[in-house]
Amino acid sequence: MEKIPQIHPKTGISQDYFNEYVVIIMLFNNNKIDQVVKIIKDSHIKTYEQRFPPSKYIHDYDEKIKKKVEALDEFAKIINRDFSSEENFNRERFKEIVNEVCRIIYGEERKIFQ
């Protein structure tokens, strides 16, 4: 079994997990909502547990990190559920969720959208 890669020293969460969001953030920033929706529909944002399955990675979380992982998993589920069609795509809510994911992974000092 492997250790989960790139653990942020302050948050205890893998910085590698942010890669789940990188492509859709770039497309969103280029106003390509149709492509964001397509990726979400076709590929889905993986939960933290899906990206780092317990069958392959050591999960030695304390309660604080476990709550962060649960929050990240919930945000992935919300993105997959609520942003899989252009008609329902709420840009402000999308930015809020991505900022919150970023905060959980990197700590208070980091935001993607202002």
N, CA, C and O of each residue as an XYZ file, in Angstrom:
456
protein
N       0.844     -1.189      0.000
C       0.000      0.000      0.000
C       0.891      1.254      0.000
O       1.981      1.275      0.571
N       0.380      2.283     -0.659
C       1.130      3.528     -0.809
C       0.564      4.606      0.107
O      -0.587      4.549      0.540
N       1.419      5.591      0.386
C       0.939      6.784      1.082
C       0.251      7.671      0.048
O       0.640      7.690     -1.119
N      -0.756      8.392      0.477
C      -1.411      9.355     -0.406
C      -0.382     10.443     -0.744
O       0.278     10.959      0.158
N      -0.233     10.804     -2.037
C       0.826     11.741     -2.439
C       0.509     13.199     -2.100
O      -0.646     13.584     -1.919
N       1.558     13.978     -2.022
C       1.511     15.439     -1.930
C       0.609     15.954     -0.805
O      -0.220     16.836     -1.031
N       0.763     15.423      0.371
C      -0.040     15.884      1.509
C       0.411     17.290      1.897
O       1.593     17.537      2.135
N      -0.547     18.198      1.954
C      -0.252     19.573      2.365
C       0.092     19.551      3.852
O      -0.658     18.990      4.651
N       1.219     20.157      4.232
C       1.660     20.065      5.629
C       0.715     20.734      6.633
O       0.690     20.366      7.807
N      -0.045     21.696      6.174
C      -0.944     22.434      7.072
C      -2.329     21.785      7.164
O      -2.924     21.728      8.240
N      -2.833     21.300      6.031
C      -4.210     20.810      6.000
C      -4.325     19.296      6.142
O      -5.365     18.786      6.560
N      -3.248     18.571      5.792
C      -3.301     17.116      5.837
C      -4.026     16.482      4.661
O      -4.294     15.281      4.664
N      -4.344     17.295      3.648
C      -5.076     16.835      2.460
C      -4.112     16.826      1.268
O      -3.218     17.667      1.176
N      -4.301     15.880      0.372
C      -3.436     15.771     -0.797
C      -3.680     16.927     -1.766
O      -4.808     17.185     -2.189
N      -2.596     17.608     -2.102
C      -2.680     18.671     -3.095
C      -2.940     18.099     -4.482
O      -3.451     18.793     -5.361
N      -2.592     16.848     -4.674
C      -2.838     16.156     -5.940
C      -4.334     16.073     -6.249
O      -4.722     16.017     -7.416
N      -5.162     16.063     -5.224
C      -6.608     15.954     -5.446
C      -7.142     17.139     -6.258
O      -8.137     17.000     -6.970
N      -6.498     18.285     -6.158
C      -6.970     19.460     -6.895
C      -6.952     19.225     -8.397
O      -7.661     19.909     -9.135
N      -6.152     18.269     -8.864
C      -6.117     17.951    -10.293
C      -7.476     17.502    -10.820
O      -7.727     17.592    -12.022
N      -8.351     17.022     -9.951
C      -9.714     16.683    -10.375
C     -10.441     17.905    -10.943
O     -11.355     17.763    -11.756
N     -10.039     19.092    -10.518
C     -10.743     20.328    -10.870
C     -10.029     21.192    -11.904
O     -10.642     22.098    -12.470
N      -8.768     20.938    -12.161
C      -7.953     21.841    -12.988
C      -8.547     22.075    -14.372
O      -8.667     23.223    -14.799
N      -8.915     21.033    -15.067
C      -9.411     21.184    -16.444
C     -10.727     21.963    -16.465
O     -10.902     22.866    -17.283
N     -11.642     21.620    -15.577
C     -12.926     22.344    -15.615
C     -12.764     23.800    -15.189
O     -13.527     24.654    -15.639
N     -11.797     24.102    -14.339
C     -11.534     25.500    -13.970
C     -10.990     26.256    -15.176
O     -11.423     27.376    -15.447
N     -10.048     25.662    -15.901
C      -9.494     26.330    -17.093
C     -10.596     26.586    -18.124
O     -10.668     27.670    -18.703
N     -11.446     25.593    -18.351
C     -12.531     25.774    -19.318
C     -13.523     26.835    -18.832
O     -13.990     27.659    -19.618
N     -13.837     26.811    -17.556
C     -14.748     27.809    -16.975
C     -14.173     29.210    -17.171
O     -14.889     30.128    -17.572
N     -12.894     29.371    -16.891
C     -12.244     30.678    -17.044
C     -12.226     31.150    -18.485
O     -12.147     32.351    -18.746
N     -12.299     30.205    -19.434
C     -12.362     30.558    -20.852
C     -13.798     30.588    -21.372
O     -14.040     30.608    -22.579
N     -14.733     30.591    -20.440
C     -16.159     30.709    -20.754
C     -16.666     29.566    -21.633
O     -17.528     29.775    -22.488
N     -16.144     28.382    -21.430
C     -16.554     27.215    -22.207
C     -17.399     26.287    -21.320
O     -17.033     25.146    -21.037
N     -18.528     26.827    -20.906
C     -19.399     26.107    -19.980
C     -19.888     24.796    -20.595
O     -20.029     23.798    -19.888
N     -20.146     24.791    -21.894
C     -20.609     23.559    -22.534
C     -19.586     22.429    -22.379
O     -19.958     21.268    -22.208
N     -18.298     22.777    -22.439
C     -17.257     21.763    -22.276
C     -17.096     21.344    -20.807
O     -16.800     20.184    -20.519
N     -17.292     22.293    -19.883
C     -17.282     21.961    -18.451
C     -18.375     20.938    -18.178
O     -18.137     19.919    -17.530
N     -19.568     21.217    -18.675
C     -20.718     20.328    -18.482
C     -20.437     18.952    -19.085
O     -20.742     17.929    -18.472
N     -19.863     18.931    -20.266
C     -19.563     17.649    -20.922
C     -18.593     16.810    -20.089
O     -18.798     15.607    -19.927
N     -17.556     17.427    -19.569
C     -16.595     16.691    -18.739
C     -17.265     16.172    -17.480
O     -17.053     15.024    -17.088
N     -18.064     17.004    -16.854
C     -18.751     16.570    -15.632
C     -19.686     15.406    -15.941
O     -19.737     14.432    -15.189
N     -20.426     15.505    -17.047
C     -21.348     14.420    -17.427
C     -20.610     13.143    -17.798
O     -20.999     12.051    -17.385
N     -19.549     13.283    -18.574
C     -18.848     12.106    -19.100
C     -17.884     11.467    -18.107
O     -17.787     10.242    -18.025
N     -17.178     12.294    -17.362
C     -16.102     11.781    -16.513
C     -16.400     11.846    -15.025
O     -15.903     11.022    -14.257
N     -17.186     12.795    -14.619
C     -17.474     13.059    -13.209
C     -16.213     13.464    -12.445
O     -15.108     13.008    -12.738
N     -16.414     14.315    -11.478
C     -15.346     14.650    -10.552
C     -15.276     13.501     -9.557
O     -16.277     13.166     -8.924
N     -14.119     12.903     -9.417
C     -13.967     11.809     -8.455
C     -13.987     12.363     -7.039
O     -13.513     13.468     -6.777
N     -14.542     11.573     -6.138
C     -14.424     11.925     -4.731
C     -12.978     11.664     -4.305
O     -12.222     11.009     -5.021
N     -12.610     12.171     -3.157
C     -11.267     11.953     -2.610
C     -11.027     10.457     -2.443
O      -9.954      9.942     -2.757
N     -12.045      9.779     -1.944
C     -11.931      8.333     -1.716
C     -11.801      7.568     -3.041
O     -11.126      6.540     -3.093
N     -12.433      8.053     -4.098
C     -12.290      7.400     -5.406
C     -10.903      7.648     -5.997
O     -10.310      6.754     -6.600
N     -10.398      8.851     -5.823
C      -9.064      9.175     -6.360
C      -7.974      8.421     -5.597
O      -6.967      8.016     -6.178
N      -8.183      8.239     -4.301
C      -7.209      7.542     -3.456
C      -7.895      6.367     -2.754
O      -8.140      6.423     -1.549
N      -8.203      5.308     -3.500
C      -8.964      4.195     -2.920
C      -8.217      3.504     -1.777
O      -7.006      3.295     -1.853
N      -8.949      3.155     -0.726
C      -8.326      2.494      0.431
C      -7.662      1.159      0.078
O      -6.819      0.667      0.830
N      -8.032      0.583     -1.043
C      -7.399     -0.671     -1.458
C      -5.964     -0.450     -1.947
O      -5.175     -1.392     -2.011
N      -5.631      0.790     -2.291
C      -4.304      1.106     -2.817
C      -3.507      2.045     -1.910
O      -2.277      1.989     -1.871
N      -4.224      2.913     -1.176
C      -3.562      3.947     -0.383
C      -3.863      3.791      1.102
O      -4.936      3.334      1.496
N      -2.892      4.182      1.907
C      -3.054      4.163      3.360
C      -3.904      5.363      3.766
O      -3.589      6.502      3.421
N      -4.964      5.105      4.486
C      -5.859      6.159      4.979
C      -5.742      6.201      6.501
O      -6.501      5.542      7.212
N      -4.801      6.968      6.980
C      -4.649      7.079      8.430
C      -5.059      8.483      8.889
O      -4.250      9.245      9.418
N      -6.336      8.797      8.671
C      -6.862     10.125      8.976
C      -7.199     10.250     10.458
O      -7.667      9.305     11.093
N      -6.945     11.453     10.990
C      -7.531     11.761     12.285
C      -8.928     12.338     12.020
O      -9.313     12.505     10.862
N      -9.671     12.637     13.053
C     -11.058     13.106     12.880
C     -11.140     14.406     12.080
O     -12.056     14.581     11.276
N     -10.200     15.306     12.292
C     -10.199     16.593     11.586
C     -10.032     16.386     10.073
O     -10.747     16.989      9.272
N      -9.090     15.534      9.701
C      -8.865     15.259      8.271
C     -10.041     14.467      7.696
O     -10.446     14.698      6.556
N     -10.580     13.551      8.468
C     -11.734     12.779      7.998
C     -12.903     13.703      7.646
O     -13.590     13.476      6.650
N     -13.132     14.733      8.446
C     -14.210     15.690      8.157
C     -13.919     16.476      6.881
O     -14.833     16.767      6.109
N     -12.661     16.817      6.658
C     -12.292     17.518      5.424
C     -12.524     16.622      4.204
O     -13.042     17.073      3.183
N     -12.137     15.361      4.322
C     -12.347     14.405      3.225
C     -13.838     14.253      2.944
O     -14.248     14.228      1.784
N     -14.643     14.153      3.983
C     -16.099     14.046      3.802
C     -16.647     15.283      3.105
O     -17.524     15.171      2.248
N     -16.141     16.465      3.459
C     -16.586     17.705      2.808
C     -16.177     17.721      1.338
O     -16.973     18.102      0.480
N     -14.945     17.314      1.041
C     -14.497     17.249     -0.354
C     -15.346     16.274     -1.152
O     -15.710     16.557     -2.294
N     -15.665     15.126     -0.559
C     -16.503     14.138     -1.241
C     -17.892     14.701     -1.505
O     -18.466     14.466     -2.569
N     -18.432     15.437     -0.553
C     -19.760     16.035     -0.731
C     -19.733     17.088     -1.848
O     -20.663     17.151     -2.653
N     -18.687     17.910     -1.905
C     -18.580     18.911     -2.971
C     -18.468     18.244     -4.339
O     -19.059     18.730     -5.304
N     -17.728     17.149     -4.444
C     -17.634     16.428     -5.723
C     -19.010     15.925     -6.141
O     -19.379     16.018     -7.312
N     -19.762     15.399     -5.196
C     -21.113     14.910     -5.501
C     -22.025     16.048     -5.935
O     -22.831     15.877     -6.850
N     -21.912     17.201     -5.296
C     -22.727     18.369     -5.672
C     -22.378     18.817     -7.089
O     -23.273     19.065     -7.896
N     -21.098     18.921     -7.394
C     -20.675     19.316     -8.753
C     -21.246     18.340     -9.778
O     -21.818     18.752    -10.788
N     -21.088     17.050     -9.511
C     -21.575     16.037    -10.460
C     -23.089     16.072    -10.616
O     -23.607     15.807    -11.702
N     -23.787     16.389     -9.568
C     -25.247     16.406     -9.611
C     -25.794     17.714    -10.186
O     -26.690     17.700    -11.030
N     -25.255     18.835     -9.727
C     -25.867     20.136    -10.023
C     -25.277     20.871    -11.230
O     -25.835     21.877    -11.668
N     -24.172     20.391    -11.764
C     -23.518     21.113    -12.852
C     -23.344     20.250    -14.097
O     -22.400     20.429    -14.868
N     -24.261     19.323    -14.278
C     -24.163     18.429    -15.434
C     -25.095     18.840    -16.577
O     -25.319     18.071    -17.512
N     -25.634     20.061    -16.494
C     -26.399     20.602    -17.617
C     -26.207     22.117    -17.663
O     -26.071     22.772    -16.629
N     -26.200     22.651    -18.861
C     -25.998     24.092    -19.020
C     -27.167     24.899    -18.454
O     -26.978     26.002    -17.942
N     -28.369     24.343    -18.551
C     -29.558     25.059    -18.084
C     -29.490     25.333    -16.585
O     -29.959     26.371    -16.117
N     -28.907     24.404    -15.837
C     -28.857     24.532    -14.377
C     -27.520     25.049    -13.863
O     -27.303     25.102    -12.653
N     -26.623     25.430    -14.767
C     -25.273     25.802    -14.360
C     -25.279     27.194    -13.735
O     -25.482     28.195    -14.422
N     -25.054     27.242    -12.424
C     -25.010     28.501    -11.683
C     -23.541     28.886    -11.496
O     -22.823     28.280    -10.701
N     -23.114     29.892    -12.234
C     -21.702     30.281    -12.232
C     -21.201     30.694    -10.850
O     -20.101     30.311    -10.451
N     -21.986     31.462    -10.128
C     -21.552     31.922     -8.806
C     -21.428     30.765     -7.821
O     -20.483     30.708     -7.034
N     -22.376     29.854     -7.868
C     -22.318     28.680     -6.982
C     -21.118     27.807     -7.340
O     -20.453     27.276     -6.451
N     -20.839     27.655     -8.620
C     -19.675     26.901     -9.061
C     -18.395     27.509     -8.471
O     -17.548     26.789     -7.942
N     -18.262     28.830     -8.565
C     -17.076     29.500     -8.033
C     -16.973     29.322     -6.518
O     -15.881     29.107     -5.991
N     -18.093     29.409     -5.824
C     -18.090     29.211     -4.365
C     -17.592     27.818     -3.993
O     -16.776     27.663     -3.085
N     -18.090     26.811     -4.701
C     -17.702     25.432     -4.401
C     -16.219     25.220     -4.682
O     -15.510     24.634     -3.864
N     -15.749     25.689     -5.828
C     -14.333     25.514     -6.173
C     -13.446     26.242     -5.167
O     -12.405     25.719     -4.771
N     -13.841     27.425     -4.756
C     -13.068     28.150     -3.738
C     -13.033     27.382     -2.421
O     -12.000     27.342     -1.753
N     -14.134     26.784     -2.051
C     -14.185     26.020     -0.809
C     -13.318     24.761     -0.903
O     -12.627     24.415      0.055
N     -13.351     24.082     -2.038
C     -12.481     22.917     -2.259
C     -11.015     23.350     -2.128
O     -10.218     22.690     -1.461
N     -10.687     24.444     -2.759
C      -9.328     24.974     -2.706
C      -8.923     25.302     -1.263
O      -7.802     24.998     -0.854
N      -9.817     25.914     -0.497
C      -9.543     26.265      0.891
C      -9.294     25.014      1.735
O      -8.389     24.994      2.569
N     -10.095     23.976      1.516
C      -9.922     22.734      2.277
C      -8.566     22.103      1.958
O      -7.884     21.612      2.857
N      -8.180     22.115      0.701
C      -6.925     21.481      0.294
C      -5.703     22.290      0.720
O      -4.740     21.737      1.252
N      -5.745     23.611      0.483
C      -4.558     24.445      0.668
C      -4.586     25.326      1.910
O      -3.557     25.896      2.273
N      -5.714     25.453      2.561
C      -5.807     26.319      3.718
C      -6.411     27.665      3.364
O      -6.715     27.940      2.203
N      -6.576     28.479      4.356
C      -7.267     29.768      4.218
C      -6.649     30.703      3.188
O      -7.344     31.550      2.628
N      -5.358     30.560      2.933
C      -4.654     31.540      2.110
C      -4.930     31.442      0.618
O      -4.449     32.289     -0.135
N      -5.663     30.477      0.168
C      -5.768     30.249     -1.279
C      -7.209     30.296     -1.777
O      -8.103     29.679     -1.197
N      -7.417     31.043     -2.868
C      -8.707     31.110     -3.567
C      -8.439     31.106     -5.049
O      -7.447     31.676     -5.504
N      -9.297     30.481     -5.798
C      -9.181     30.483     -7.254
C      -9.922     31.684     -7.830
O      -9.404     32.396     -8.689
N     -11.134     31.894     -7.347
C     -11.974     32.987     -7.852
C     -12.130     34.050     -6.778
O     -12.359     33.740     -5.609
N     -12.005     35.301     -7.186
C     -12.181     36.423     -6.252
C     -13.614     36.883     -6.229
O     -13.950     37.818     -5.502
